[in-house]
Amino acid sequence: MLQITKTIDIDAPVNDVWQKLAKLDDVQNFVDSVTKSYYSSEQKEGVGAERTCEVKGFGTLVEEIVEWKDGETLTYTVEGMPPMVKHAQSNWRLERKSHIQTTVTVTSSMETRYGLFGAFMEKFAMKPRITRLLEDALSQFKNYVEQAEAQTDAEAQPLQAHVA
């Protein structure tokens, strides 16, 4: 089984990070490889919520939430992967580092079929690709959240006139 974990610190309070992460149909706004995403269930949050993503290089993926703890973690399974993938899942976990910083940890796991061939593909083809996708997704999510924070901070600042 392939398992990859990546972590990044985001300069925003955990509640603000969660609000961005929990809006499932927004993923195309911060992950370049996702060209389109939308809810594929009437449920918009919590266990059972689903989103469909059009992903460059993978096609159409359906992600179903299987674990959801408000402000802390969400886990989803992924359907629509190549036939050699038996099971795929991702977990996003948020930890409050300080009142203005959040640590985000993503763990993706994948189980393949086809015995030794599948194990070979996991190690030499899938692991580098999934690692790069996770690193890019985390970096892009960080930028997305921090830009929203900067915009909110700028809007909250009172205008000050400078008199010479």
Chimera marker file (.cmm) of the C-alpha trace (Angstrom):
<marker_set name="trace">
<marker id="1" x="0.000" y="0.000" z="0.000" r="1" g="1" b="0" radius="0.5"/>
<marker id="2" x="1.245" y="3.449" z="-0.923" r="1" g="1" b="0" radius="0.5"/>
<marker id="3" x="0.930" y="6.135" z="1.744" r="1" g="1" b="0" radius="0.5"/>
<marker id="4" x="2.234" y="9.688" z="1.417" r="1" g="1" b="0" radius="0.5"/>
<marker id="5" x="2.004" y="12.404" z="4.076" r="1" g="1" b="0" radius="0.5"/>
<marker id="6" x="2.795" y="16.083" z="3.512" r="1" g="1" b="0" radius="0.5"/>
<marker id="7" x="2.475" y="19.024" z="5.896" r="1" g="1" b="0" radius="0.5"/>
<marker id="8" x="2.404" y="22.802" z="5.519" r="1" g="1" b="0" radius="0.5"/>
<marker id="9" x="1.853" y="25.772" z="7.851" r="1" g="1" b="0" radius="0.5"/>
<marker id="10" x="-0.754" y="28.332" z="6.806" r="1" g="1" b="0" radius="0.5"/>
<marker id="11" x="-0.809" y="31.853" z="8.186" r="1" g="1" b="0" radius="0.5"/>
<marker id="12" x="-4.482" y="31.878" z="9.146" r="1" g="1" b="0" radius="0.5"/>
<marker id="13" x="-6.593" y="30.782" z="12.123" r="1" g="1" b="0" radius="0.5"/>
<marker id="14" x="-7.794" y="27.187" z="12.044" r="1" g="1" b="0" radius="0.5"/>
<marker id="15" x="-11.460" y="28.221" z="11.637" r="1" g="1" b="0" radius="0.5"/>
<marker id="16" x="-10.653" y="30.249" z="8.516" r="1" g="1" b="0" radius="0.5"/>
<marker id="17" x="-8.668" y="27.367" z="7.045" r="1" g="1" b="0" radius="0.5"/>
<marker id="18" x="-11.511" y="24.942" z="7.800" r="1" g="1" b="0" radius="0.5"/>
<marker id="19" x="-14.084" y="27.207" z="6.111" r="1" g="1" b="0" radius="0.5"/>
<marker id="20" x="-12.048" y="27.086" z="2.890" r="1" g="1" b="0" radius="0.5"/>
<marker id="21" x="-11.382" y="23.348" z="3.088" r="1" g="1" b="0" radius="0.5"/>
<marker id="22" x="-14.973" y="22.431" z="3.963" r="1" g="1" b="0" radius="0.5"/>
<marker id="23" x="-16.383" y="24.185" z="0.891" r="1" g="1" b="0" radius="0.5"/>
<marker id="24" x="-15.929" y="21.058" z="-1.180" r="1" g="1" b="0" radius="0.5"/>
<marker id="25" x="-16.859" y="22.514" z="-4.555" r="1" g="1" b="0" radius="0.5"/>
<marker id="26" x="-14.141" y="25.196" z="-4.324" r="1" g="1" b="0" radius="0.5"/>
<marker id="27" x="-11.209" y="22.854" z="-4.973" r="1" g="1" b="0" radius="0.5"/>
<marker id="28" x="-10.789" y="24.082" z="-8.570" r="1" g="1" b="0" radius="0.5"/>
<marker id="29" x="-10.073" y="27.539" z="-7.130" r="1" g="1" b="0" radius="0.5"/>
<marker id="30" x="-6.877" y="26.381" z="-5.461" r="1" g="1" b="0" radius="0.5"/>
<marker id="31" x="-5.666" y="23.194" z="-7.167" r="1" g="1" b="0" radius="0.5"/>
<marker id="32" x="-4.407" y="23.845" z="-10.693" r="1" g="1" b="0" radius="0.5"/>
<marker id="33" x="-4.876" y="20.229" z="-11.792" r="1" g="1" b="0" radius="0.5"/>
<marker id="34" x="-8.631" y="20.391" z="-11.019" r="1" g="1" b="0" radius="0.5"/>
<marker id="35" x="-10.372" y="22.076" z="-13.919" r="1" g="1" b="0" radius="0.5"/>
<marker id="36" x="-13.907" y="21.738" z="-12.529" r="1" g="1" b="0" radius="0.5"/>
<marker id="37" x="-15.527" y="20.558" z="-9.309" r="1" g="1" b="0" radius="0.5"/>
<marker id="38" x="-19.107" y="20.390" z="-8.123" r="1" g="1" b="0" radius="0.5"/>
<marker id="39" x="-21.270" y="18.681" z="-5.539" r="1" g="1" b="0" radius="0.5"/>
<marker id="40" x="-22.547" y="15.315" z="-6.729" r="1" g="1" b="0" radius="0.5"/>
<marker id="41" x="-24.776" y="14.813" z="-3.703" r="1" g="1" b="0" radius="0.5"/>
<marker id="42" x="-27.483" y="16.947" z="-2.182" r="1" g="1" b="0" radius="0.5"/>
<marker id="43" x="-25.517" y="16.872" z="1.049" r="1" g="1" b="0" radius="0.5"/>
<marker id="44" x="-22.902" y="19.654" z="1.095" r="1" g="1" b="0" radius="0.5"/>
<marker id="45" x="-20.942" y="18.719" z="4.223" r="1" g="1" b="0" radius="0.5"/>
<marker id="46" x="-20.377" y="15.866" z="6.616" r="1" g="1" b="0" radius="0.5"/>
<marker id="47" x="-20.112" y="12.132" z="6.074" r="1" g="1" b="0" radius="0.5"/>
<marker id="48" x="-21.815" y="11.185" z="2.812" r="1" g="1" b="0" radius="0.5"/>
<marker id="49" x="-21.204" y="14.469" z="0.980" r="1" g="1" b="0" radius="0.5"/>
<marker id="50" x="-19.736" y="13.967" z="-2.493" r="1" g="1" b="0" radius="0.5"/>
<marker id="51" x="-17.972" y="16.082" z="-5.038" r="1" g="1" b="0" radius="0.5"/>
<marker id="52" x="-17.008" y="15.329" z="-8.608" r="1" g="1" b="0" radius="0.5"/>
<marker id="53" x="-13.724" y="16.677" z="-9.931" r="1" g="1" b="0" radius="0.5"/>
<marker id="54" x="-12.404" y="16.907" z="-13.460" r="1" g="1" b="0" radius="0.5"/>
<marker id="55" x="-8.651" y="16.387" z="-12.995" r="1" g="1" b="0" radius="0.5"/>
<marker id="56" x="-5.949" y="16.836" z="-15.613" r="1" g="1" b="0" radius="0.5"/>
<marker id="57" x="-4.204" y="13.521" z="-16.142" r="1" g="1" b="0" radius="0.5"/>
<marker id="58" x="-6.804" y="11.494" z="-14.221" r="1" g="1" b="0" radius="0.5"/>
<marker id="59" x="-10.173" y="12.322" z="-15.774" r="1" g="1" b="0" radius="0.5"/>
<marker id="60" x="-13.329" y="12.394" z="-13.667" r="1" g="1" b="0" radius="0.5"/>
<marker id="61" x="-12.984" y="11.501" z="-9.997" r="1" g="1" b="0" radius="0.5"/>
<marker id="62" x="-15.760" y="11.206" z="-7.418" r="1" g="1" b="0" radius="0.5"/>
<marker id="63" x="-14.775" y="11.888" z="-3.822" r="1" g="1" b="0" radius="0.5"/>
<marker id="64" x="-17.055" y="10.832" z="-0.962" r="1" g="1" b="0" radius="0.5"/>
<marker id="65" x="-16.569" y="12.100" z="2.588" r="1" g="1" b="0" radius="0.5"/>
<marker id="66" x="-16.181" y="9.165" z="4.979" r="1" g="1" b="0" radius="0.5"/>
<marker id="67" x="-14.979" y="11.123" z="8.033" r="1" g="1" b="0" radius="0.5"/>
<marker id="68" x="-15.777" y="14.710" z="9.027" r="1" g="1" b="0" radius="0.5"/>
<marker id="69" x="-14.942" y="16.459" z="12.287" r="1" g="1" b="0" radius="0.5"/>
<marker id="70" x="-15.757" y="20.161" z="12.096" r="1" g="1" b="0" radius="0.5"/>
<marker id="71" x="-12.651" y="22.303" z="12.264" r="1" g="1" b="0" radius="0.5"/>
<marker id="72" x="-10.355" y="19.285" z="12.555" r="1" g="1" b="0" radius="0.5"/>
<marker id="73" x="-10.358" y="16.661" z="9.828" r="1" g="1" b="0" radius="0.5"/>
<marker id="74" x="-12.013" y="15.326" z="6.732" r="1" g="1" b="0" radius="0.5"/>
<marker id="75" x="-11.334" y="12.096" z="4.901" r="1" g="1" b="0" radius="0.5"/>
<marker id="76" x="-12.632" y="11.090" z="1.499" r="1" g="1" b="0" radius="0.5"/>
<marker id="77" x="-12.442" y="8.056" z="-0.727" r="1" g="1" b="0" radius="0.5"/>
<marker id="78" x="-11.687" y="8.507" z="-4.420" r="1" g="1" b="0" radius="0.5"/>
<marker id="79" x="-13.479" y="6.632" z="-7.199" r="1" g="1" b="0" radius="0.5"/>
<marker id="80" x="-12.560" y="6.789" z="-10.881" r="1" g="1" b="0" radius="0.5"/>
<marker id="81" x="-8.840" y="6.134" z="-10.532" r="1" g="1" b="0" radius="0.5"/>
<marker id="82" x="-7.057" y="3.963" z="-13.117" r="1" g="1" b="0" radius="0.5"/>
<marker id="83" x="-8.105" y="0.258" z="-13.039" r="1" g="1" b="0" radius="0.5"/>
<marker id="84" x="-4.927" y="-0.803" z="-11.245" r="1" g="1" b="0" radius="0.5"/>
<marker id="85" x="-5.999" y="1.230" z="-8.177" r="1" g="1" b="0" radius="0.5"/>
<marker id="86" x="-8.098" y="-0.889" z="-5.835" r="1" g="1" b="0" radius="0.5"/>
<marker id="87" x="-8.692" y="1.802" z="-3.198" r="1" g="1" b="0" radius="0.5"/>
<marker id="88" x="-7.685" y="5.456" z="-2.791" r="1" g="1" b="0" radius="0.5"/>
<marker id="89" x="-8.297" y="7.795" z="0.131" r="1" g="1" b="0" radius="0.5"/>
<marker id="90" x="-7.109" y="11.191" z="1.377" r="1" g="1" b="0" radius="0.5"/>
<marker id="91" x="-7.217" y="12.695" z="4.851" r="1" g="1" b="0" radius="0.5"/>
<marker id="92" x="-6.805" y="16.425" z="5.577" r="1" g="1" b="0" radius="0.5"/>
<marker id="93" x="-6.080" y="17.266" z="9.218" r="1" g="1" b="0" radius="0.5"/>
<marker id="94" x="-5.891" y="20.757" z="10.730" r="1" g="1" b="0" radius="0.5"/>
<marker id="95" x="-4.014" y="21.614" z="13.906" r="1" g="1" b="0" radius="0.5"/>
<marker id="96" x="-3.953" y="24.994" z="15.597" r="1" g="1" b="0" radius="0.5"/>
<marker id="97" x="-0.306" y="26.070" z="15.760" r="1" g="1" b="0" radius="0.5"/>
<marker id="98" x="-1.130" y="29.508" z="17.164" r="1" g="1" b="0" radius="0.5"/>
<marker id="99" x="-4.100" y="31.858" z="17.066" r="1" g="1" b="0" radius="0.5"/>
<marker id="100" x="-2.943" y="33.006" z="13.592" r="1" g="1" b="0" radius="0.5"/>
<marker id="101" x="-1.344" y="29.861" z="12.168" r="1" g="1" b="0" radius="0.5"/>
<marker id="102" x="-2.606" y="26.390" z="11.250" r="1" g="1" b="0" radius="0.5"/>
<marker id="103" x="-0.697" y="23.239" z="10.389" r="1" g="1" b="0" radius="0.5"/>
<marker id="104" x="-2.341" y="21.266" z="7.584" r="1" g="1" b="0" radius="0.5"/>
<marker id="105" x="-1.381" y="17.623" z="7.120" r="1" g="1" b="0" radius="0.5"/>
<marker id="106" x="-2.556" y="15.594" z="4.143" r="1" g="1" b="0" radius="0.5"/>
<marker id="107" x="-2.185" y="11.832" z="3.975" r="1" g="1" b="0" radius="0.5"/>
<marker id="108" x="-3.068" y="10.029" z="0.771" r="1" g="1" b="0" radius="0.5"/>
<marker id="109" x="-3.161" y="6.270" z="0.643" r="1" g="1" b="0" radius="0.5"/>
<marker id="110" x="-3.632" y="3.984" z="-2.279" r="1" g="1" b="0" radius="0.5"/>
<marker id="111" x="-3.877" y="0.236" z="-2.660" r="1" g="1" b="0" radius="0.5"/>
<marker id="112" x="-3.167" y="-1.291" z="-6.059" r="1" g="1" b="0" radius="0.5"/>
<marker id="113" x="-4.057" y="-4.519" z="-7.802" r="1" g="1" b="0" radius="0.5"/>
<marker id="114" x="-1.852" y="-6.806" z="-9.915" r="1" g="1" b="0" radius="0.5"/>
<marker id="115" x="0.622" y="-8.048" z="-7.297" r="1" g="1" b="0" radius="0.5"/>
<marker id="116" x="4.258" y="-7.282" z="-8.069" r="1" g="1" b="0" radius="0.5"/>
<marker id="117" x="3.396" y="-5.203" z="-11.121" r="1" g="1" b="0" radius="0.5"/>
<marker id="118" x="1.084" y="-3.032" z="-9.000" r="1" g="1" b="0" radius="0.5"/>
<marker id="119" x="3.745" y="-2.705" z="-6.294" r="1" g="1" b="0" radius="0.5"/>
<marker id="120" x="6.294" y="-1.688" z="-8.934" r="1" g="1" b="0" radius="0.5"/>
<marker id="121" x="3.906" y="0.922" z="-10.350" r="1" g="1" b="0" radius="0.5"/>
<marker id="122" x="3.176" y="2.258" z="-6.839" r="1" g="1" b="0" radius="0.5"/>
<marker id="123" x="6.836" y="2.803" z="-6.082" r="1" g="1" b="0" radius="0.5"/>
<marker id="124" x="8.182" y="4.040" z="-9.390" r="1" g="1" b="0" radius="0.5"/>
<marker id="125" x="5.264" y="5.690" z="-11.188" r="1" g="1" b="0" radius="0.5"/>
<marker id="126" x="2.507" y="6.594" z="-8.767" r="1" g="1" b="0" radius="0.5"/>
<marker id="127" x="4.492" y="7.653" z="-5.697" r="1" g="1" b="0" radius="0.5"/>
<marker id="128" x="6.457" y="10.438" z="-7.464" r="1" g="1" b="0" radius="0.5"/>
<marker id="129" x="3.323" y="11.690" z="-9.228" r="1" g="1" b="0" radius="0.5"/>
<marker id="130" x="1.073" y="11.629" z="-6.154" r="1" g="1" b="0" radius="0.5"/>
<marker id="131" x="3.824" y="13.233" z="-4.047" r="1" g="1" b="0" radius="0.5"/>
<marker id="132" x="4.136" y="16.097" z="-6.531" r="1" g="1" b="0" radius="0.5"/>
<marker id="133" x="0.329" y="16.501" z="-6.718" r="1" g="1" b="0" radius="0.5"/>
<marker id="134" x="0.071" y="16.648" z="-2.902" r="1" g="1" b="0" radius="0.5"/>
<marker id="135" x="2.908" y="19.167" z="-2.581" r="1" g="1" b="0" radius="0.5"/>
<marker id="136" x="1.355" y="21.349" z="-5.289" r="1" g="1" b="0" radius="0.5"/>
<marker id="137" x="-2.141" y="21.082" z="-3.778" r="1" g="1" b="0" radius="0.5"/>
<marker id="138" x="-0.900" y="22.065" z="-0.312" r="1" g="1" b="0" radius="0.5"/>
<marker id="139" x="1.124" y="24.982" z="-1.641" r="1" g="1" b="0" radius="0.5"/>
<marker id="140" x="-1.796" y="26.204" z="-3.746" r="1" g="1" b="0" radius="0.5"/>
<marker id="141" x="-4.221" y="25.792" z="-0.822" r="1" g="1" b="0" radius="0.5"/>
<marker id="142" x="-1.865" y="27.815" z="1.408" r="1" g="1" b="0" radius="0.5"/>
<marker id="143" x="-1.762" y="30.620" z="-1.164" r="1" g="1" b="0" radius="0.5"/>
<marker id="144" x="-5.547" y="30.526" z="-1.584" r="1" g="1" b="0" radius="0.5"/>
<marker id="145" x="-6.210" y="30.807" z="2.161" r="1" g="1" b="0" radius="0.5"/>
<marker id="146" x="-3.521" y="33.394" z="2.852" r="1" g="1" b="0" radius="0.5"/>
<marker id="147" x="-4.637" y="35.617" z="-0.039" r="1" g="1" b="0" radius="0.5"/>
<marker id="148" x="-8.187" y="35.529" z="1.330" r="1" g="1" b="0" radius="0.5"/>
<marker id="149" x="-6.808" y="36.407" z="4.786" r="1" g="1" b="0" radius="0.5"/>
<marker id="150" x="-4.798" y="39.331" z="3.376" r="1" g="1" b="0" radius="0.5"/>
<marker id="151" x="-7.860" y="40.632" z="1.539" r="1" g="1" b="0" radius="0.5"/>
<marker id="152" x="-9.983" y="40.355" z="4.702" r="1" g="1" b="0" radius="0.5"/>
<marker id="153" x="-7.306" y="42.146" z="6.736" r="1" g="1" b="0" radius="0.5"/>
<marker id="154" x="-7.030" y="44.929" z="4.162" r="1" g="1" b="0" radius="0.5"/>
<marker id="155" x="-10.810" y="45.410" z="4.136" r="1" g="1" b="0" radius="0.5"/>
<marker id="156" x="-10.838" y="45.604" z="7.944" r="1" g="1" b="0" radius="0.5"/>
<marker id="157" x="-8.180" y="48.320" z="8.132" r="1" g="1" b="0" radius="0.5"/>
<marker id="158" x="-9.590" y="51.830" z="8.606" r="1" g="1" b="0" radius="0.5"/>
<marker id="159" x="-8.539" y="54.361" z="6.036" r="1" g="1" b="0" radius="0.5"/>
<marker id="160" x="-5.952" y="56.751" z="7.358" r="1" g="1" b="0" radius="0.5"/>
<marker id="161" x="-5.123" y="60.052" z="5.787" r="1" g="1" b="0" radius="0.5"/>
<marker id="162" x="-1.522" y="61.122" z="5.819" r="1" g="1" b="0" radius="0.5"/>
<marker id="163" x="-1.218" y="64.842" z="6.278" r="1" g="1" b="0" radius="0.5"/>
<marker id="164" x="2.084" y="66.542" z="5.491" r="1" g="1" b="0" radius="0.5"/>
<link id1="1" id2="2" r="1" g="1" b="0" radius="0.2"/>
<link id1="2" id2="3" r="1" g="1" b="0" radius="0.2"/>
<link id1="3" id2="4" r="1" g="1" b="0" radius="0.2"/>
<link id1="4" id2="5" r="1" g="1" b="0" radius="0.2"/>
<link id1="5" id2="6" r="1" g="1" b="0" radius="0.2"/>
<link id1="6" id2="7" r="1" g="1" b="0" radius="0.2"/>
<link id1="7" id2="8" r="1" g="1" b="0" radius="0.2"/>
<link id1="8" id2="9" r="1" g="1" b="0" radius="0.2"/>
<link id1="9" id2="10" r="1" g="1" b="0" radius="0.2"/>
<link id1="10" id2="11" r="1" g="1" b="0" radius="0.2"/>
<link id1="11" id2="12" r="1" g="1" b="0" radius="0.2"/>
<link id1="12" id2="13" r="1" g="1" b="0" radius="0.2"/>
<link id1="13" id2="14" r="1" g="1" b="0" radius="0.2"/>
<link id1="14" id2="15" r="1" g="1" b="0" radius="0.2"/>
<link id1="15" id2="16" r="1" g="1" b="0" radius="0.2"/>
<link id1="16" id2="17" r="1" g="1" b="0" radius="0.2"/>
<link id1="17" id2="18" r="1" g="1" b="0" radius="0.2"/>
<link id1="18" id2="19" r="1" g="1" b="0" radius="0.2"/>
<link id1="19" id2="20" r="1" g="1" b="0" radius="0.2"/>
<link id1="20" id2="21" r="1" g="1" b="0" radius="0.2"/>
<link id1="21" id2="22" r="1" g="1" b="0" radius="0.2"/>
<link id1="22" id2="23" r="1" g="1" b="0" radius="0.2"/>
<link id1="23" id2="24" r="1" g="1" b="0" radius="0.2"/>
<link id1="24" id2="25" r="1" g="1" b="0" radius="0.2"/>
<link id1="25" id2="26" r="1" g="1" b="0" radius="0.2"/>
<link id1="26" id2="27" r="1" g="1" b="0" radius="0.2"/>
<link id1="27" id2="28" r="1" g="1" b="0" radius="0.2"/>
<link id1="28" id2="29" r="1" g="1" b="0" radius="0.2"/>
<link id1="29" id2="30" r="1" g="1" b="0" radius="0.2"/>
<link id1="30" id2="31" r="1" g="1" b="0" radius="0.2"/>
<link id1="31" id2="32" r="1" g="1" b="0" radius="0.2"/>
<link id1="32" id2="33" r="1" g="1" b="0" radius="0.2"/>
<link id1="33" id2="34" r="1" g="1" b="0" radius="0.2"/>
<link id1="34" id2="35" r="1" g="1" b="0" radius="0.2"/>
<link id1="35" id2="36" r="1" g="1" b="0" radius="0.2"/>
<link id1="36" id2="37" r="1" g="1" b="0" radius="0.2"/>
<link id1="37" id2="38" r="1" g="1" b="0" radius="0.2"/>
<link id1="38" id2="39" r="1" g="1" b="0" radius="0.2"/>
<link id1="39" id2="40" r="1" g="1" b="0" radius="0.2"/>
<link id1="40" id2="41" r="1" g="1" b="0" radius="0.2"/>
<link id1="41" id2="42" r="1" g="1" b="0" radius="0.2"/>
<link id1="42" id2="43" r="1" g="1" b="0" radius="0.2"/>
<link id1="43" id2="44" r="1" g="1" b="0" radius="0.2"/>
<link id1="44" id2="45" r="1" g="1" b="0" radius="0.2"/>
<link id1="45" id2="46" r="1" g="1" b="0" radius="0.2"/>
<link id1="46" id2="47" r="1" g="1" b="0" radius="0.2"/>
<link id1="47" id2="48" r="1" g="1" b="0" radius="0.2"/>
<link id1="48" id2="49" r="1" g="1" b="0" radius="0.2"/>
<link id1="49" id2="50" r="1" g="1" b="0" radius="0.2"/>
<link id1="50" id2="51" r="1" g="1" b="0" radius="0.2"/>
<link id1="51" id2="52" r="1" g="1" b="0" radius="0.2"/>
<link id1="52" id2="53" r="1" g="1" b="0" radius="0.2"/>
<link id1="53" id2="54" r="1" g="1" b="0" radius="0.2"/>
<link id1="54" id2="55" r="1" g="1" b="0" radius="0.2"/>
<link id1="55" id2="56" r="1" g="1" b="0" radius="0.2"/>
<link id1="56" id2="57" r="1" g="1" b="0" radius="0.2"/>
<link id1="57" id2="58" r="1" g="1" b="0" radius="0.2"/>
<link id1="58" id2="59" r="1" g="1" b="0" radius="0.2"/>
<link id1="59" id2="60" r="1" g="1" b="0" radius="0.2"/>
<link id1="60" id2="61" r="1" g="1" b="0" radius="0.2"/>
<link id1="61" id2="62" r="1" g="1" b="0" radius="0.2"/>
<link id1="62" id2="63" r="1" g="1" b="0" radius="0.2"/>
<link id1="63" id2="64" r="1" g="1" b="0" radius="0.2"/>
<link id1="64" id2="65" r="1" g="1" b="0" radius="0.2"/>
<link id1="65" id2="66" r="1" g="1" b="0" radius="0.2"/>
<link id1="66" id2="67" r="1" g="1" b="0" radius="0.2"/>
<link id1="67" id2="68" r="1" g="1" b="0" radius="0.2"/>
<link id1="68" id2="69" r="1" g="1" b="0" radius="0.2"/>
<link id1="69" id2="70" r="1" g="1" b="0" radius="0.2"/>
<link id1="70" id2="71" r="1" g="1" b="0" radius="0.2"/>
<link id1="71" id2="72" r="1" g="1" b="0" radius="0.2"/>
<link id1="72" id2="73" r="1" g="1" b="0" radius="0.2"/>
<link id1="73" id2="74" r="1" g="1" b="0" radius="0.2"/>
<link id1="74" id2="75" r="1" g="1" b="0" radius="0.2"/>
<link id1="75" id2="76" r="1" g="1" b="0" radius="0.2"/>
<link id1="76" id2="77" r="1" g="1" b="0" radius="0.2"/>
<link id1="77" id2="78" r="1" g="1" b="0" radius="0.2"/>
<link id1="78" id2="79" r="1" g="1" b="0" radius="0.2"/>
<link id1="79" id2="80" r="1" g="1" b="0" radius="0.2"/>
<link id1="80" id2="81" r="1" g="1" b="0" radius="0.2"/>
<link id1="81" id2="82" r="1" g="1" b="0" radius="0.2"/>
<link id1="82" id2="83" r="1" g="1" b="0" radius="0.2"/>
<link id1="83" id2="84" r="1" g="1" b="0" radius="0.2"/>
<link id1="84" id2="85" r="1" g="1" b="0" radius="0.2"/>
<link id1="85" id2="86" r="1" g="1" b="0" radius="0.2"/>
<link id1="86" id2="87" r="1" g="1" b="0" radius="0.2"/>
<link id1="87" id2="88" r="1" g="1" b="0" radius="0.2"/>
<link id1="88" id2="89" r="1" g="1" b="0" radius="0.2"/>
<link id1="89" id2="90" r="1" g="1" b="0" radius="0.2"/>
<link id1="90" id2="91" r="1" g="1" b="0" radius="0.2"/>
<link id1="91" id2="92" r="1" g="1" b="0" radius="0.2"/>
<link id1="92" id2="93" r="1" g="1" b="0" radius="0.2"/>
<link id1="93" id2="94" r="1" g="1" b="0" radius="0.2"/>
<link id1="94" id2="95" r="1" g="1" b="0" radius="0.2"/>
<link id1="95" id2="96" r="1" g="1" b="0" radius="0.2"/>
<link id1="96" id2="97" r="1" g="1" b="0" radius="0.2"/>
<link id1="97" id2="98" r="1" g="1" b="0" radius="0.2"/>
<link id1="98" id2="99" r="1" g="1" b="0" radius="0.2"/>
<link id1="99" id2="100" r="1" g="1" b="0" radius="0.2"/>
<link id1="100" id2="101" r="1" g="1" b="0" radius="0.2"/>
<link id1="101" id2="102" r="1" g="1" b="0" radius="0.2"/>
<link id1="102" id2="103" r="1" g="1" b="0" radius="0.2"/>
<link id1="103" id2="104" r="1" g="1" b="0" radius="0.2"/>
<link id1="104" id2="105" r="1" g="1" b="0" radius="0.2"/>
<link id1="105" id2="106" r="1" g="1" b="0" radius="0.2"/>
<link id1="106" id2="107" r="1" g="1" b="0" radius="0.2"/>
<link id1="107" id2="108" r="1" g="1" b="0" radius="0.2"/>
<link id1="108" id2="109" r="1" g="1" b="0" radius="0.2"/>
<link id1="109" id2="110" r="1" g="1" b="0" radius="0.2"/>
<link id1="110" id2="111" r="1" g="1" b="0" radius="0.2"/>
<link id1="111" id2="112" r="1" g="1" b="0" radius="0.2"/>
<link id1="112" id2="113" r="1" g="1" b="0" radius="0.2"/>
<link id1="113" id2="114" r="1" g="1" b="0" radius="0.2"/>
<link id1="114" id2="115" r="1" g="1" b="0" radius="0.2"/>
<link id1="115" id2="116" r="1" g="1" b="0" radius="0.2"/>
<link id1="116" id2="117" r="1" g="1" b="0" radius="0.2"/>
<link id1="117" id2="118" r="1" g="1" b="0" radius="0.2"/>
<link id1="118" id2="119" r="1" g="1" b="0" radius="0.2"/>
<link id1="119" id2="120" r="1" g="1" b="0" radius="0.2"/>
<link id1="120" id2="121" r="1" g="1" b="0" radius="0.2"/>
<link id1="121" id2="122" r="1" g="1" b="0" radius="0.2"/>
<link id1="122" id2="123" r="1" g="1" b="0" radius="0.2"/>
<link id1="123" id2="124" r="1" g="1" b="0" radius="0.2"/>
<link id1="124" id2="125" r="1" g="1" b="0" radius="0.2"/>
<link id1="125" id2="126" r="1" g="1" b="0" radius="0.2"/>
<link id1="126" id2="127" r="1" g="1" b="0" radius="0.2"/>
<link id1="127" id2="128" r="1" g="1" b="0" radius="0.2"/>
<link id1="128" id2="129" r="1" g="1" b="0" radius="0.2"/>
<link id1="129" id2="130" r="1" g="1" b="0" radius="0.2"/>
<link id1="130" id2="131" r="1" g="1" b="0" radius="0.2"/>
<link id1="131" id2="132" r="1" g="1" b="0" radius="0.2"/>
<link id1="132" id2="133" r="1" g="1" b="0" radius="0.2"/>
<link id1="133" id2="134" r="1" g="1" b="0" radius="0.2"/>
<link id1="134" id2="135" r="1" g="1" b="0" radius="0.2"/>
<link id1="135" id2="136" r="1" g="1" b="0" radius="0.2"/>
<link id1="136" id2="137" r="1" g="1" b="0" radius="0.2"/>
<link id1="137" id2="138" r="1" g="1" b="0" radius="0.2"/>
<link id1="138" id2="139" r="1" g="1" b="0" radius="0.2"/>
<link id1="139" id2="140" r="1" g="1" b="0" radius="0.2"/>
<link id1="140" id2="141" r="1" g="1" b="0" radius="0.2"/>
<link id1="141" id2="142" r="1" g="1" b="0" radius="0.2"/>
<link id1="142" id2="143" r="1" g="1" b="0" radius="0.2"/>
<link id1="143" id2="144" r="1" g="1" b="0" radius="0.2"/>
<link id1="144" id2="145" r="1" g="1" b="0" radius="0.2"/>
<link id1="145" id2="146" r="1" g="1" b="0" radius="0.2"/>
<link id1="146" id2="147" r="1" g="1" b="0" radius="0.2"/>
<link id1="147" id2="148" r="1" g="1" b="0" radius="0.2"/>
<link id1="148" id2="149" r="1" g="1" b="0" radius="0.2"/>
<link id1="149" id2="150" r="1" g="1" b="0" radius="0.2"/>
<link id1="150" id2="151" r="1" g="1" b="0" radius="0.2"/>
<link id1="151" id2="152" r="1" g="1" b="0" radius="0.2"/>
<link id1="152" id2="153" r="1" g="1" b="0" radius="0.2"/>
<link id1="153" id2="154" r="1" g="1" b="0" radius="0.2"/>
<link id1="154" id2="155" r="1" g="1" b="0" radius="0.2"/>
<link id1="155" id2="156" r="1" g="1" b="0" radius="0.2"/>
<link id1="156" id2="157" r="1" g="1" b="0" radius="0.2"/>
<link id1="157" id2="158" r="1" g="1" b="0" radius="0.2"/>
<link id1="158" id2="159" r="1" g="1" b="0" radius="0.2"/>
<link id1="159" id2="160" r="1" g="1" b="0" radius="0.2"/>
<link id1="160" id2="161" r="1" g="1" b="0" radius="0.2"/>
<link id1="161" id2="162" r="1" g="1" b="0" radius="0.2"/>
<link id1="162" id2="163" r="1" g="1" b="0" radius="0.2"/>
<link id1="163" id2="164" r="1" g="1" b="0" radius="0.2"/>
</marker_set>
